[in-house]
Amino acid sequence: MLQGHFIDTLLAPEYRNPESTVFQIWTYFRGITAPTFFTISGIIFTYLLMKSKKKGLAPKRIRKGLMRGLLLIAIGYGLRAPIFEWLTGSFRTYFLVIDVLQIIGLSIIITVGIYYLTFKKSLVFSMVMLVLGITIFSLEPWYRELDTSRIPLVFANYLSKSNGSIFTILPWLGYMAIGAFIASLFYRYVGKEKFKPILVSGLIIVGSLLIYNSSHLFMWLYKWSDITLFKDVAYYNYLFTRLGNVLILLGLFYALERFMKNQMIFKIGQKTLSIYVVHFIIIYGSLTGLGLSQLIGKTLNPYQAATGALLFMIIVCLISLYGIRTNTFIYKKLRGYLKKDLN
């Protein structure tokens, strides 16, 4: 994410050659970042949610999940709040555009709601999340050009990119739902004999089938049923293809798990929210209006961009690790402020 945002924001236009092999590879793998981010978010959050049931802490975790979802939405809006513009009396609707934090927050709230409704049947929850993810991806042609002109802007931005939103709840909730399904597998079978090799093999095999065969499957369904929706999915099948990439990536990382139990990696993993906030402020000038995108712009050549991206990742991680408090501290403080406001 860090290198992707840095290079995409600062690489000069003349070096964005779609015929360049290096640029094609970078673009392809950058396209995997967001699907991976959402899927892993679904896995981690849902696994902790389901695990709390065994400890008798489910109600507390459900409340905490709802609060966390609301806080992520609030932080997402806060990062785009043009404070200095507001002080001068200038108010733009761009503040209402939706980015990754709002969508993850809303997806968490939806996941918690479904979990609560299926609380007594974890298998039902698992199947509902799998079907939800597949359905969202399969219906993509129907909501691709969704008309939201009659919906209030604050809600329309969650459904359409026409007003500048970076992410929308559809289709990204689909990756969170698939992640929740994978988490349910861990919840039910982790620790069982041969679970790891079976899951790793399954992720890689299913991922490969999605990449190389899902379009053929939808074309076969179209020819068999004459339902145009299946043909439309087959002709623009980026969601299932990206999901295939994510599953293979997850399988490889899970297979190499024992080589990645590094204390520094663990610490960085605890600072994901801090890293996101810090990088957003530095690149996009959140709150201040002065970031690298304004100060430098798209002016760097590939060597400068690559070197800068490496330094940027190191600096952001160092600031997040040693310059600011943990994610837990941030959530605790914000929850405290929210409770004060409600009282």
Number of C-alpha atoms within 10 A of each C-alpha: 14 19 18 15 15 23 21 16 20 24 21 16 12 10 13 15 11 11 8 11 10 11 14 14 12 13 15 12 12 16 16 18 15 17 20 21 17 23 26 21 20 26 23 15 20 26 20 15 26 23 19 16 16 9 8 10 13 18 13 12 19 21 13 16 22 18 19 21 22 20 20 21 20 15 17 23 17 15 19 22 20 19 16 12 14 11 9 8 8 10 13 10 10 13 17 21 25 28 21 20 23 24 25 27 23 20 23 27 20 17 25 23 15 15 22 15 12 15 16 11 11 15 14 15 21 21 14 18 24 20 16 19 22 16 13 21 22 21 16 18 18 12 13 13 12 13 12 17 11 7 11 9 16 13 13 22 23 22 23 25 18 15 16 15 19 15 22 21 20 18 20 22 25 28 34 33 30 26 28 32 27 24 26 24 17 19 17 13 14 14 10 9 9 10 14 17 13 10 20 19 16 15 23 20 15 17 25 18 16 22 19 12 15 20 23 14 16 21 21 15 17 18 13 9 10 12 13 14 17 22 21 19 23 22 12 13 21 15 22 23 21 23 24 24 24 25 26 22 18 20 22 15 14 17 15 11 10 9 9 12 10 9 9 11 10 11 14 15 11 16 18 15 19 22 22 17 17 19 25 20 18 18 22 21 20 20 17 16 19 14 18 18 18 14 13 13 14 18 16 19 16 16 10 14 22 16 12 17 19 14 13 19 16 13 14 20 22 14 15 25 18 9 11 15 13 18 16 12 11 15 17 13 12 17 17 12 12 13 10 9 8 7 6
